[in-house]
Amino acid sequence: MHIPDYAYVLIRSALPNIPTSRQVGALDCCFCDQPFEDRPAVPLGPTPDSGLFGCRPCLTRLVARARRGRDAELTQDAERIRSASVAWLSTRERHLARLDSARQAAEAVTGLARDDDTKPLQVAWLLVSLESAYAWIPEAPEPPTSAERENSDLKDEAFRLDLAMITAREAVAERLTYHLINEAQPAEPEMCEELECPEDCSGRHDFSDIDCGPDAVFEDLARLGITVEKPEPEPLPPALTAFAGGVDAGEKHSPLPDIEEQALVVLAHFGIDADDTDALVSAAAAGLVTDAWREGPLDVIHAAEDGPSDGEIFAQSIDLYRRARAALVAARDDGPEMLLAFSAVASDVNLPWAGGSRFALRTVSEPVAEFVQHVDDRVWFTAEVMREQGWRAGLLHRATSAAFKVPTHFGMPGWPGAVASAMERLAVLDRTGAPEPLTDLAAVEAALLEAPDRLGAEALDWISHHALLD
């Protein structure tokens, strides 16, 4: 007779403590103490021929009892596991919801910190309350032993929260840092004309980005008594190394020989009077924006799924044109280094773009390092031309580029004609659903002629979509 393993414990517990000689001699059943007579005796060990023996009916009864006990225990275990699983899922979902709420709060604080409409003190208190909420999040709950131990949801959500907190802290720190710096800045009314400030400007020109270079922090710390060894400077690019090595001492290098003679012919052909300084600066500003910012890597960023729209690029190019013009004017008296003011804004990855856009280069999925380097290289070349051949040569170089590439862009002589043609087409176009700024045609024309970004990125995107200025 087969006795299953789960029945052995119950059978052993039913054995008599002091068996009789007849039970040991395999004459009587050790359970019911009835003689076997002609019934088979089932050996219970320790060997088939010695120990105790039981009859089949008694062993069948005990095995059935053991089976019932085992099944009841399995049912209880399953119920206990199910209850523990239900409780664990509820606990897990509550913790995930808590992490998700904190992450959404961190992302909201980041957005508000970058929004100029939020006051700095509000930003500071938002960070304090966010840090408090973060500190109150309990440790991740442990699953019961019956549950699957490998569960990545809690770790993944905690990781996303940590990233959101880091981003929020960085945004708040940057906002408050520049707030303190700007609060300490003295008013400089003399800069208003150069920066083309509006009439109601207070003379305070706040910073939104400051690049001190790679070594300033070490010098600042040294002044406070803390010495940190500077890293070795990066080697010059091969092109610059060759340029530096190819110029003998005392020899004047001319990046663009004959620029004066050649540029005059080109500019005259496109209707730009090179002797009109204001017109030359305007054309050079349009050329600098086109060569340094609009061409090249920006096309890849524009084509990205999360890249800027045509209207956002249009509005930002107008804003950069004004900055380029101001930087070029400043370079006449203060040197080519003034062009760095344009470069800093044009390559700023954190700066929201003009025309009411919320787009910033840091938000795009495409890498922007090549774009930043492209801007720096083109501005550097213009500054180098000015150093070697004079301020006018730098203007002629970029103005000639604009004459070839963008003769009808804002700031160029062909712009008023392009606007007039666009207004004729706009007047007969169905503007149902068009952005509200395009309702008043007279105001649209004035804005296009004076400051197109005033219309807003959405309206400029509508204009670009309908190819009115092509």
TORKOL-4160 file (C-alpha; in steps of 0.2 Angstrom, whole numbers, padded with zeros to 4 digits, m for minus):
470
<pt num="1" X="0000" Y="0000" Z="0000"/>
<pt num="2" X="0007" Y="0017" Z="m0005"/>
<pt num="3" X="0007" Y="0030" Z="0009"/>
<pt num="4" X="0009" Y="0048" Z="0003"/>
<pt num="5" X="0023" Y="0059" Z="0012"/>
<pt num="6" X="0010" Y="0071" Z="0019"/>
<pt num="7" X="0002" Y="0057" Z="0029"/>
<pt num="8" X="0017" Y="0051" Z="0038"/>
<pt num="9" X="0016" Y="0064" Z="0052"/>
<pt num="10" X="m0002" Y="0060" Z="0056"/>
<pt num="11" X="0001" Y="0041" Z="0055"/>
<pt num="12" X="0016" Y="0043" Z="0067"/>
<pt num="13" X="0006" Y="0053" Z="0079"/>
<pt num="14" X="m0007" Y="0039" Z="0080"/>
<pt num="15" X="0005" Y="0025" Z="0084"/>
<pt num="16" X="0004" Y="0018" Z="0102"/>
<pt num="17" X="0017" Y="0024" Z="0114"/>
<pt num="18" X="0019" Y="0006" Z="0121"/>
<pt num="19" X="0015" Y="m0007" Z="0108"/>
<pt num="20" X="0009" Y="m0024" Z="0113"/>
<pt num="21" X="0019" Y="m0040" Z="0109"/>
<pt num="22" X="0005" Y="m0045" Z="0097"/>
<pt num="23" X="0007" Y="m0028" Z="0088"/>
<pt num="24" X="0026" Y="m0030" Z="0087"/>
<pt num="25" X="0024" Y="m0048" Z="0081"/>
<pt num="26" X="0012" Y="m0043" Z="0067"/>
<pt num="27" X="m0003" Y="m0052" Z="0074"/>
<pt num="28" X="m0013" Y="m0036" Z="0079"/>
<pt num="29" X="m0016" Y="m0019" Z="0070"/>
<pt num="30" X="m0006" Y="m0006" Z="0080"/>
<pt num="31" X="m0021" Y="0006" Z="0077"/>
<pt num="32" X="m0037" Y="m0004" Z="0080"/>
<pt num="33" X="m0028" Y="m0018" Z="0090"/>
<pt num="34" X="m0039" Y="m0031" Z="0080"/>
<pt num="35" X="m0030" Y="m0047" Z="0074"/>
<pt num="36" X="m0025" Y="m0048" Z="0056"/>
<pt num="37" X="m0030" Y="m0066" Z="0054"/>
<pt num="38" X="m0032" Y="m0067" Z="0035"/>
<pt num="39" X="m0030" Y="m0048" Z="0032"/>
<pt num="40" X="m0013" Y="m0042" Z="0025"/>
<pt num="41" X="m0002" Y="m0032" Z="0037"/>
<pt num="42" X="0006" Y="m0017" Z="0031"/>
<pt num="43" X="0023" Y="m0014" Z="0038"/>
<pt num="44" X="0026" Y="0003" Z="0045"/>
<pt num="45" X="0045" Y="0001" Z="0048"/>
<pt num="46" X="0058" Y="0003" Z="0052"/>
<pt num="47" X="0060" Y="m0013" Z="0041"/>
<pt num="48" X="0048" Y="m0023" Z="0031"/>
<pt num="49" X="0050" Y="m0037" Z="0043"/>
<pt num="50" X="0051" Y="m0028" Z="0060"/>
<pt num="51" X="0043" Y="m0014" Z="0069"/>
<pt num="52" X="0024" Y="m0010" Z="0069"/>
<pt num="53" X="0010" Y="m0015" Z="0057"/>
<pt num="54" X="m0007" Y="m0008" Z="0052"/>
<pt num="55" X="m0022" Y="m0014" Z="0043"/>
<pt num="56" X="m0027" Y="m0006" Z="0026"/>
<pt num="57" X="m0044" Y="0001" Z="0033"/>
<pt num="58" X="m0035" Y="0010" Z="0047"/>
<pt num="59" X="m0021" Y="0017" Z="0036"/>
<pt num="60" X="m0034" Y="0022" Z="0022"/>
<pt num="61" X="m0044" Y="0032" Z="0035"/>
<pt num="62" X="m0028" Y="0040" Z="0042"/>
<pt num="63" X="m0022" Y="0045" Z="0024"/>
<pt num="64" X="m0039" Y="0052" Z="0020"/>
<pt num="65" X="m0039" Y="0062" Z="0036"/>
<pt num="66" X="m0021" Y="0069" Z="0032"/>
<pt num="67" X="m0027" Y="0073" Z="0015"/>
<pt num="68" X="m0041" Y="0083" Z="0022"/>
<pt num="69" X="m0030" Y="0092" Z="0034"/>
<pt num="70" X="m0017" Y="0096" Z="0020"/>
<pt num="71" X="m0031" Y="0103" Z="0008"/>
<pt num="72" X="m0038" Y="0114" Z="0022"/>
<pt num="73" X="m0020" Y="0121" Z="0026"/>
<pt num="74" X="m0017" Y="0124" Z="0007"/>
<pt num="75" X="m0034" Y="0133" Z="0006"/>
<pt num="76" X="m0029" Y="0144" Z="0022"/>
<pt num="77" X="m0012" Y="0148" Z="0014"/>
<pt num="78" X="m0019" Y="0153" Z="m0002"/>
<pt num="79" X="m0032" Y="0164" Z="0007"/>
<pt num="80" X="m0018" Y="0172" Z="0017"/>
<pt num="81" X="m0007" Y="0175" Z="0002"/>
<pt num="82" X="m0022" Y="0183" Z="m0008"/>
<pt num="83" X="m0026" Y="0194" Z="0007"/>
<pt num="84" X="m0007" Y="0199" Z="0008"/>
<pt num="85" X="m0007" Y="0202" Z="m0011"/>
<pt num="86" X="m0022" Y="0213" Z="m0010"/>
<pt num="87" X="m0015" Y="0223" Z="0004"/>
<pt num="88" X="0002" Y="0225" Z="m0004"/>
<pt num="89" X="m0006" Y="0231" Z="m0021"/>
<pt num="90" X="m0016" Y="0244" Z="m0011"/>
<pt num="91" X="0000" Y="0250" Z="m0002"/>
<pt num="92" X="0010" Y="0250" Z="m0018"/>
<pt num="93" X="m0002" Y="0260" Z="m0027"/>
<pt num="94" X="m0004" Y="0273" Z="m0013"/>
<pt num="95" X="0015" Y="0275" Z="m0013"/>
<pt num="96" X="0016" Y="0276" Z="m0032"/>
<pt num="97" X="0003" Y="0290" Z="m0031"/>
<pt num="98" X="0012" Y="0299" Z="m0018"/>
<pt num="99" X="0028" Y="0299" Z="m0028"/>
<pt num="100" X="0019" Y="0304" Z="m0044"/>
<pt num="101" X="0010" Y="0319" Z="m0035"/>
<pt num="102" X="0027" Y="0325" Z="m0028"/>
<pt num="103" X="0035" Y="0323" Z="m0046"/>
<pt num="104" X="0021" Y="0333" Z="m0054"/>
<pt num="105" X="0023" Y="0346" Z="m0040"/>
<pt num="106" X="0042" Y="0347" Z="m0044"/>
<pt num="107" X="0039" Y="0349" Z="m0062"/>
<pt num="108" X="0026" Y="0363" Z="m0059"/>
<pt num="109" X="0039" Y="0372" Z="m0047"/>
<pt num="110" X="0052" Y="0371" Z="m0061"/>
<pt num="111" X="0040" Y="0379" Z="m0074"/>
<pt num="112" X="0035" Y="0393" Z="m0061"/>
<pt num="113" X="0053" Y="0396" Z="m0057"/>
<pt num="114" X="0057" Y="0399" Z="m0076"/>
<pt num="115" X="0041" Y="0410" Z="m0078"/>
<pt num="116" X="0046" Y="0428" Z="m0076"/>
<pt num="117" X="0028" Y="0432" Z="m0070"/>
<pt num="118" X="0032" Y="0422" Z="m0054"/>
<pt num="119" X="0040" Y="0433" Z="m0040"/>
<pt num="120" X="0056" Y="0427" Z="m0033"/>
<pt num="121" X="0050" Y="0426" Z="m0016"/>
<pt num="122" X="0036" Y="0415" Z="m0022"/>
<pt num="123" X="0048" Y="0404" Z="m0030"/>
<pt num="124" X="0059" Y="0403" Z="m0014"/>
<pt num="125" X="0043" Y="0398" Z="m0004"/>
<pt num="126" X="0038" Y="0385" Z="m0017"/>
<pt num="127" X="0055" Y="0376" Z="m0016"/>
<pt num="128" X="0053" Y="0376" Z="0003"/>
<pt num="129" X="0036" Y="0368" Z="0003"/>
<pt num="130" X="0042" Y="0356" Z="m0011"/>
<pt num="131" X="0057" Y="0350" Z="m0001"/>
<pt num="132" X="0045" Y="0348" Z="0014"/>
<pt num="133" X="0033" Y="0337" Z="0004"/>
<pt num="134" X="0048" Y="0327" Z="m0003"/>
<pt num="135" X="0055" Y="0324" Z="0015"/>
<pt num="136" X="0038" Y="0318" Z="0021"/>
<pt num="137" X="0038" Y="0304" Z="0008"/>
<pt num="138" X="0040" Y="0288" Z="0018"/>
<pt num="139" X="0052" Y="0274" Z="0014"/>
<pt num="140" X="0047" Y="0262" Z="0000"/>
<pt num="141" X="0036" Y="0249" Z="0007"/>
<pt num="142" X="0043" Y="0231" Z="0007"/>
<pt num="143" X="0032" Y="0218" Z="m0002"/>
<pt num="144" X="0027" Y="0202" Z="0008"/>
<pt num="145" X="0037" Y="0186" Z="0006"/>
<pt num="146" X="0023" Y="0178" Z="m0005"/>
<pt num="147" X="0024" Y="0193" Z="m0018"/>
<pt num="148" X="0037" Y="0194" Z="m0032"/>
<pt num="149" X="0052" Y="0203" Z="m0025"/>
<pt num="150" X="0058" Y="0211" Z="m0041"/>
<pt num="151" X="0047" Y="0226" Z="m0044"/>
<pt num="152" X="0054" Y="0240" Z="m0054"/>
<pt num="153" X="0039" Y="0252" Z="m0053"/>
<pt num="154" X="0043" Y="0259" Z="m0036"/>
<pt num="155" X="0062" Y="0261" Z="m0041"/>
<pt num="156" X="0058" Y="0269" Z="m0057"/>
<pt num="157" X="0045" Y="0281" Z="m0050"/>
<pt num="158" X="0057" Y="0286" Z="m0036"/>
<pt num="159" X="0071" Y="0289" Z="m0049"/>
<pt num="160" X="0059" Y="0300" Z="m0059"/>
<pt num="161" X="0055" Y="0310" Z="m0044"/>
<pt num="162" X="0073" Y="0312" Z="m0039"/>
<pt num="163" X="0077" Y="0319" Z="m0057"/>
<pt num="164" X="0062" Y="0331" Z="m0056"/>
<pt num="165" X="0068" Y="0337" Z="m0039"/>
<pt num="166" X="0086" Y="0340" Z="m0046"/>
<pt num="167" X="0078" Y="0350" Z="m0061"/>
<pt num="168" X="0067" Y="0360" Z="m0049"/>
<pt num="169" X="0082" Y="0365" Z="m0037"/>
<pt num="170" X="0093" Y="0370" Z="m0052"/>
<pt num="171" X="0079" Y="0381" Z="m0059"/>
<pt num="172" X="0075" Y="0389" Z="m0042"/>
<pt num="173" X="0094" Y="0392" Z="m0039"/>
<pt num="174" X="0097" Y="0400" Z="m0056"/>
<pt num="175" X="0081" Y="0411" Z="m0054"/>
<pt num="176" X="0086" Y="0417" Z="m0036"/>
<pt num="177" X="0105" Y="0419" Z="m0041"/>
<pt num="178" X="0101" Y="0431" Z="m0055"/>
<pt num="179" X="0088" Y="0439" Z="m0045"/>
<pt num="180" X="0101" Y="0444" Z="m0032"/>
<pt num="181" X="0113" Y="0449" Z="m0045"/>
<pt num="182" X="0100" Y="0460" Z="m0054"/>
<pt num="183" X="0094" Y="0468" Z="m0038"/>
<pt num="184" X="0112" Y="0473" Z="m0034"/>
<pt num="185" X="0115" Y="0480" Z="m0052"/>
<pt num="186" X="0115" Y="0499" Z="m0053"/>
<pt num="187" X="0104" Y="0508" Z="m0066"/>
<pt num="188" X="0114" Y="0512" Z="m0082"/>
<pt num="189" X="0103" Y="0524" Z="m0092"/>
<pt num="190" X="0117" Y="0527" Z="m0104"/>
<pt num="191" X="0115" Y="0509" Z="m0111"/>
<pt num="192" X="0097" Y="0512" Z="m0116"/>
<pt num="193" X="0100" Y="0520" Z="m0133"/>
<pt num="194" X="0113" Y="0506" Z="m0137"/>
<pt num="195" X="0101" Y="0492" Z="m0132"/>
<pt num="196" X="0086" Y="0501" Z="m0140"/>
<pt num="197" X="0076" Y="0500" Z="m0124"/>
<pt num="198" X="0058" Y="0506" Z="m0124"/>
<pt num="199" X="0054" Y="0523" Z="m0118"/>
<pt num="200" X="0048" Y="0518" Z="m0101"/>
<pt num="201" X="0065" Y="0508" Z="m0097"/>
<pt num="202" X="0071" Y="0512" Z="m0079"/>
<pt num="203" X="0089" Y="0510" Z="m0084"/>
<pt num="204" X="0091" Y="0494" Z="m0076"/>
<pt num="205" X="0096" Y="0480" Z="m0088"/>
<pt num="206" X="0094" Y="0463" Z="m0079"/>
<pt num="207" X="0105" Y="0448" Z="m0083"/>
<pt num="208" X="0097" Y="0432" Z="m0088"/>
<pt num="209" X="0114" Y="0423" Z="m0092"/>
<pt num="210" X="0132" Y="0426" Z="m0087"/>
<pt num="211" X="0147" Y="0416" Z="m0094"/>
<pt num="212" X="0162" Y="0419" Z="m0083"/>
<pt num="213" X="0173" Y="0407" Z="m0093"/>
<pt num="214" X="0180" Y="0390" Z="m0086"/>
<pt num="215" X="0193" Y="0398" Z="m0074"/>
<pt num="216" X="0183" Y="0412" Z="m0065"/>
<pt num="217" X="0177" Y="0400" Z="m0051"/>
<pt num="218" X="0195" Y="0395" Z="m0046"/>
<pt num="219" X="0200" Y="0413" Z="m0045"/>
<pt num="220" X="0184" Y="0418" Z="m0035"/>
<pt num="221" X="0188" Y="0404" Z="m0022"/>
<pt num="222" X="0206" Y="0409" Z="m0021"/>
<pt num="223" X="0200" Y="0426" Z="m0015"/>
<pt num="224" X="0190" Y="0417" Z="m0001"/>
<pt num="225" X="0205" Y="0407" Z="0004"/>
<pt num="226" X="0201" Y="0391" Z="m0005"/>
<pt num="227" X="0213" Y="0384" Z="m0017"/>
<pt num="228" X="0208" Y="0372" Z="m0030"/>
<pt num="229" X="0220" Y="0367" Z="m0044"/>
<pt num="230" X="0214" Y="0373" Z="m0061"/>
<pt num="231" X="0212" Y="0360" Z="m0075"/>
<pt num="232" X="0224" Y="0360" Z="m0090"/>
<pt num="233" X="0217" Y="0371" Z="m0104"/>
<pt num="234" X="0210" Y="0362" Z="m0119"/>
<pt num="235" X="0221" Y="0362" Z="m0134"/>
<pt num="236" X="0217" Y="0374" Z="m0149"/>
<pt num="237" X="0207" Y="0366" Z="m0163"/>
<pt num="238" X="0219" Y="0361" Z="m0178"/>
<pt num="239" X="0212" Y="0375" Z="m0188"/>
<pt num="240" X="0216" Y="0388" Z="m0176"/>
<pt num="241" X="0233" Y="0380" Z="m0172"/>
<pt num="242" X="0237" Y="0381" Z="m0190"/>
<pt num="243" X="0231" Y="0398" Z="m0191"/>
<pt num="244" X="0241" Y="0404" Z="m0176"/>
<pt num="245" X="0257" Y="0394" Z="m0183"/>
<pt num="246" X="0256" Y="0401" Z="m0200"/>
<pt num="247" X="0257" Y="0419" Z="m0196"/>
<pt num="248" X="0275" Y="0426" Z="m0193"/>
<pt num="249" X="0278" Y="0438" Z="m0179"/>
<pt num="250" X="0274" Y="0456" Z="m0185"/>
<pt num="251" X="0265" Y="0450" Z="m0200"/>
<pt num="252" X="0247" Y="0457" Z="m0202"/>
<pt num="253" X="0235" Y="0443" Z="m0206"/>
<pt num="254" X="0220" Y="0447" Z="m0217"/>
<pt num="255" X="0206" Y="0434" Z="m0216"/>
<pt num="256" X="0197" Y="0442" Z="m0230"/>
<pt num="257" X="0209" Y="0451" Z="m0242"/>
<pt num="258" X="0201" Y="0463" Z="m0254"/>
<pt num="259" X="0185" Y="0464" Z="m0244"/>
<pt num="260" X="0182" Y="0482" Z="m0247"/>
<pt num="261" X="0183" Y="0482" Z="m0266"/>
<pt num="262" X="0173" Y="0466" Z="m0268"/>
<pt num="263" X="0160" Y="0470" Z="m0256"/>
<pt num="264" X="0156" Y="0487" Z="m0263"/>
<pt num="265" X="0152" Y="0479" Z="m0280"/>
<pt num="266" X="0140" Y="0466" Z="m0272"/>
<pt num="267" X="0131" Y="0478" Z="m0260"/>
<pt num="268" X="0129" Y="0491" Z="m0274"/>
<pt num="269" X="0121" Y="0478" Z="m0285"/>
<pt num="270" X="0108" Y="0474" Z="m0271"/>
<pt num="271" X="0104" Y="0492" Z="m0268"/>
<pt num="272" X="0114" Y="0494" Z="m0252"/>
<pt num="273" X="0124" Y="0510" Z="m0250"/>
<pt num="274" X="0140" Y="0505" Z="m0241"/>
<pt num="275" X="0143" Y="0523" Z="m0236"/>
<pt num="276" X="0127" Y="0523" Z="m0227"/>
<pt num="277" X="0133" Y="0517" Z="m0210"/>
<pt num="278" X="0115" Y="0514" Z="m0203"/>
<pt num="279" X="0110" Y="0503" Z="m0218"/>
<pt num="280" X="0127" Y="0494" Z="m0218"/>
<pt num="281" X="0125" Y="0490" Z="m0200"/>
<pt num="282" X="0107" Y="0484" Z="m0203"/>
<pt num="283" X="0113" Y="0472" Z="m0217"/>
<pt num="284" X="0127" Y="0466" Z="m0207"/>
<pt num="285" X="0116" Y="0462" Z="m0192"/>
<pt num="286" X="0104" Y="0452" Z="m0204"/>
<pt num="287" X="0119" Y="0443" Z="m0211"/>
<pt num="288" X="0126" Y="0439" Z="m0194"/>
<pt num="289" X="0110" Y="0431" Z="m0188"/>
<pt num="290" X="0108" Y="0421" Z="m0204"/>
<pt num="291" X="0126" Y="0415" Z="m0204"/>
<pt num="292" X="0129" Y="0412" Z="m0186"/>
<pt num="293" X="0112" Y="0407" Z="m0180"/>
<pt num="294" X="0099" Y="0402" Z="m0194"/>
<pt num="295" X="0110" Y="0392" Z="m0205"/>
<pt num="296" X="0117" Y="0374" Z="m0202"/>
<pt num="297" X="0113" Y="0365" Z="m0185"/>
<pt num="298" X="0097" Y="0375" Z="m0182"/>
<pt num="299" X="0089" Y="0365" Z="m0197"/>
<pt num="300" X="0091" Y="0349" Z="m0188"/>
<pt num="301" X="0084" Y="0356" Z="m0172"/>
<pt num="302" X="0069" Y="0364" Z="m0182"/>
<pt num="303" X="0066" Y="0347" Z="m0190"/>
<pt num="304" X="0065" Y="0338" Z="m0173"/>
<pt num="305" X="0048" Y="0332" Z="m0167"/>
<pt num="306" X="0049" Y="0344" Z="m0152"/>
<pt num="307" X="0058" Y="0357" Z="m0161"/>
<pt num="308" X="0053" Y="0376" Z="m0164"/>
<pt num="309" X="0039" Y="0381" Z="m0176"/>
<pt num="310" X="0042" Y="0392" Z="m0191"/>
<pt num="311" X="0034" Y="0406" Z="m0181"/>
<pt num="312" X="0045" Y="0404" Z="m0166"/>
<pt num="313" X="0061" Y="0404" Z="m0177"/>
<pt num="314" X="0054" Y="0420" Z="m0186"/>
<pt num="315" X="0051" Y="0429" Z="m0170"/>
<pt num="316" X="0068" Y="0424" Z="m0162"/>
<pt num="317" X="0077" Y="0429" Z="m0178"/>
<pt num="318" X="0070" Y="0447" Z="m0176"/>
<pt num="319" X="0075" Y="0448" Z="m0158"/>
<pt num="320" X="0092" Y="0442" Z="m0162"/>
<pt num="321" X="0093" Y="0455" Z="m0177"/>
<pt num="322" X="0091" Y="0469" Z="m0164"/>
<pt num="323" X="0104" Y="0461" Z="m0153"/>
<pt num="324" X="0116" Y="0459" Z="m0167"/>
<pt num="325" X="0114" Y="0477" Z="m0172"/>
<pt num="326" X="0117" Y="0483" Z="m0155"/>
<pt num="327" X="0132" Y="0472" Z="m0153"/>
<pt num="328" X="0139" Y="0478" Z="m0170"/>
<pt num="329" X="0136" Y="0496" Z="m0165"/>
<pt num="330" X="0145" Y="0493" Z="m0148"/>
<pt num="331" X="0160" Y="0485" Z="m0157"/>
<pt num="332" X="0164" Y="0501" Z="m0166"/>
<pt num="333" X="0169" Y="0510" Z="m0150"/>
<pt num="334" X="0172" Y="0496" Z="m0138"/>
<pt num="335" X="0180" Y="0483" Z="m0149"/>
<pt num="336" X="0175" Y="0466" Z="m0156"/>
<pt num="337" X="0173" Y="0458" Z="m0139"/>
<pt num="338" X="0156" Y="0467" Z="m0139"/>
<pt num="339" X="0150" Y="0454" Z="m0151"/>
<pt num="340" X="0150" Y="0441" Z="m0137"/>
<pt num="341" X="0134" Y="0449" Z="m0130"/>
<pt num="342" X="0125" Y="0443" Z="m0146"/>
<pt num="343" X="0134" Y="0426" Z="m0145"/>
<pt num="344" X="0128" Y="0423" Z="m0127"/>
<pt num="345" X="0110" Y="0426" Z="m0131"/>
<pt num="346" X="0110" Y="0417" Z="m0148"/>
<pt num="347" X="0117" Y="0401" Z="m0141"/>
<pt num="348" X="0109" Y="0402" Z="m0124"/>
<pt num="349" X="0100" Y="0385" Z="m0121"/>
<pt num="350" X="0090" Y="0390" Z="m0107"/>
<pt num="351" X="0083" Y="0407" Z="m0114"/>
<pt num="352" X="0064" Y="0406" Z="m0119"/>
<pt num="353" X="0062" Y="0412" Z="m0137"/>
<pt num="354" X="0054" Y="0428" Z="m0142"/>
<pt num="355" X="0036" Y="0431" Z="m0148"/>
<pt num="356" X="0029" Y="0424" Z="m0132"/>
<pt num="357" X="0036" Y="0407" Z="m0136"/>
<pt num="358" X="0040" Y="0394" Z="m0122"/>
<pt num="359" X="0053" Y="0385" Z="m0132"/>
<pt num="360" X="0071" Y="0385" Z="m0126"/>
<pt num="361" X="0085" Y="0375" Z="m0134"/>
<pt num="362" X="0087" Y="0364" Z="m0118"/>
<pt num="363" X="0069" Y="0357" Z="m0121"/>
<pt num="364" X="0073" Y="0349" Z="m0138"/>
<pt num="365" X="0078" Y="0331" Z="m0140"/>
<pt num="366" X="0091" Y="0334" Z="m0153"/>
<pt num="367" X="0109" Y="0338" Z="m0146"/>
<pt num="368" X="0113" Y="0357" Z="m0146"/>
<pt num="369" X="0132" Y="0356" Z="m0143"/>
<pt num="370" X="0135" Y="0358" Z="m0162"/>
<pt num="371" X="0123" Y="0372" Z="m0164"/>
<pt num="372" X="0132" Y="0382" Z="m0149"/>
<pt num="373" X="0149" Y="0379" Z="m0157"/>
<pt num="374" X="0143" Y="0384" Z="m0174"/>
<pt num="375" X="0137" Y="0401" Z="m0167"/>
<pt num="376" X="0153" Y="0404" Z="m0157"/>
<pt num="377" X="0163" Y="0400" Z="m0172"/>
<pt num="378" X="0154" Y="0412" Z="m0184"/>
<pt num="379" X="0154" Y="0426" Z="m0171"/>
<pt num="380" X="0173" Y="0423" Z="m0168"/>
<pt num="381" X="0177" Y="0424" Z="m0186"/>
<pt num="382" X="0168" Y="0441" Z="m0188"/>
<pt num="383" X="0177" Y="0448" Z="m0172"/>
<pt num="384" X="0193" Y="0442" Z="m0180"/>
<pt num="385" X="0190" Y="0451" Z="m0196"/>
<pt num="386" X="0187" Y="0467" Z="m0186"/>
<pt num="387" X="0203" Y="0464" Z="m0176"/>
<pt num="388" X="0213" Y="0462" Z="m0191"/>
<pt num="389" X="0205" Y="0473" Z="m0204"/>
<pt num="390" X="0194" Y="0485" Z="m0194"/>
<pt num="391" X="0176" Y="0487" Z="m0189"/>
<pt num="392" X="0170" Y="0492" Z="m0207"/>
<pt num="393" X="0178" Y="0476" Z="m0214"/>
<pt num="394" X="0168" Y="0465" Z="m0202"/>
<pt num="395" X="0152" Y="0474" Z="m0207"/>
<pt num="396" X="0155" Y="0473" Z="m0226"/>
<pt num="397" X="0158" Y="0454" Z="m0224"/>
<pt num="398" X="0142" Y="0450" Z="m0215"/>
<pt num="399" X="0132" Y="0463" Z="m0225"/>
<pt num="400" X="0138" Y="0455" Z="m0242"/>
<pt num="401" X="0132" Y="0438" Z="m0235"/>
<pt num="402" X="0115" Y="0445" Z="m0231"/>
<pt num="403" X="0114" Y="0453" Z="m0248"/>
<pt num="404" X="0117" Y="0436" Z="m0256"/>
<pt num="405" X="0106" Y="0425" Z="m0244"/>
<pt num="406" X="0092" Y="0435" Z="m0237"/>
<pt num="407" X="0090" Y="0451" Z="m0248"/>
<pt num="408" X="0071" Y="0453" Z="m0243"/>
<pt num="409" X="0073" Y="0449" Z="m0224"/>
<pt num="410" X="0069" Y="0461" Z="m0210"/>
<pt num="411" X="0083" Y="0474" Z="m0209"/>
<pt num="412" X="0087" Y="0473" Z="m0228"/>
<pt num="413" X="0081" Y="0485" Z="m0241"/>
<pt num="414" X="0070" Y="0472" Z="m0249"/>
<pt num="415" X="0060" Y="0470" Z="m0233"/>
<pt num="416" X="0047" Y="0484" Z="m0236"/>
<pt num="417" X="0043" Y="0477" Z="m0253"/>
<pt num="418" X="0041" Y="0459" Z="m0246"/>
<pt num="419" X="0029" Y="0466" Z="m0233"/>
<pt num="420" X="0019" Y="0476" Z="m0246"/>
<pt num="421" X="0017" Y="0460" Z="m0256"/>
<pt num="422" X="0012" Y="0450" Z="m0241"/>
<pt num="423" X="m0001" Y="0462" Z="m0236"/>
<pt num="424" X="m0009" Y="0462" Z="m0253"/>
<pt num="425" X="m0010" Y="0443" Z="m0252"/>
<pt num="426" X="m0016" Y="0443" Z="m0234"/>
<pt num="427" X="m0030" Y="0456" Z="m0238"/>
<pt num="428" X="m0039" Y="0443" Z="m0250"/>
<pt num="429" X="m0035" Y="0428" Z="m0240"/>
<pt num="430" X="m0048" Y="0419" Z="m0229"/>
<pt num="431" X="m0042" Y="0423" Z="m0211"/>
<pt num="432" X="m0056" Y="0412" Z="m0203"/>
<pt num="433" X="m0047" Y="0404" Z="m0188"/>
<pt num="434" X="m0032" Y="0415" Z="m0190"/>
<pt num="435" X="m0024" Y="0421" Z="m0173"/>
<pt num="436" X="m0032" Y="0437" Z="m0166"/>
<pt num="437" X="m0017" Y="0448" Z="m0169"/>
<pt num="438" X="m0020" Y="0446" Z="m0188"/>
<pt num="439" X="m0037" Y="0454" Z="m0187"/>
<pt num="440" X="m0032" Y="0472" Z="m0190"/>
<pt num="441" X="m0022" Y="0473" Z="m0206"/>
<pt num="442" X="m0016" Y="0491" Z="m0203"/>
<pt num="443" X="m0008" Y="0485" Z="m0186"/>
<pt num="444" X="m0001" Y="0469" Z="m0195"/>
<pt num="445" X="0008" Y="0479" Z="m0208"/>
<pt num="446" X="0015" Y="0492" Z="m0195"/>
<pt num="447" X="0021" Y="0477" Z="m0184"/>
<pt num="448" X="0029" Y="0468" Z="m0199"/>
<pt num="449" X="0038" Y="0484" Z="m0204"/>
<pt num="450" X="0044" Y="0489" Z="m0187"/>
<pt num="451" X="0045" Y="0473" Z="m0176"/>
<pt num="452" X="0037" Y="0457" Z="m0183"/>
<pt num="453" X="0039" Y="0448" Z="m0166"/>
<pt num="454" X="0026" Y="0460" Z="m0159"/>
<pt num="455" X="0013" Y="0449" Z="m0168"/>
<pt num="456" X="0018" Y="0434" Z="m0158"/>
<pt num="457" X="0025" Y="0417" Z="m0163"/>
<pt num="458" X="0008" Y="0410" Z="m0166"/>
<pt num="459" X="0003" Y="0423" Z="m0179"/>
<pt num="460" X="0020" Y="0423" Z="m0187"/>
<pt num="461" X="0018" Y="0404" Z="m0189"/>
<pt num="462" X="0002" Y="0406" Z="m0198"/>
<pt num="463" X="0010" Y="0419" Z="m0209"/>
<pt num="464" X="0024" Y="0407" Z="m0213"/>
<pt num="465" X="0012" Y="0392" Z="m0216"/>
<pt num="466" X="0003" Y="0402" Z="m0229"/>
<pt num="467" X="0020" Y="0407" Z="m0237"/>
<pt num="468" X="0015" Y="0426" Z="m0237"/>
<pt num="469" X="0033" Y="0432" Z="m0236"/>
<pt num="470" X="0041" Y="0420" Z="m0248"/>
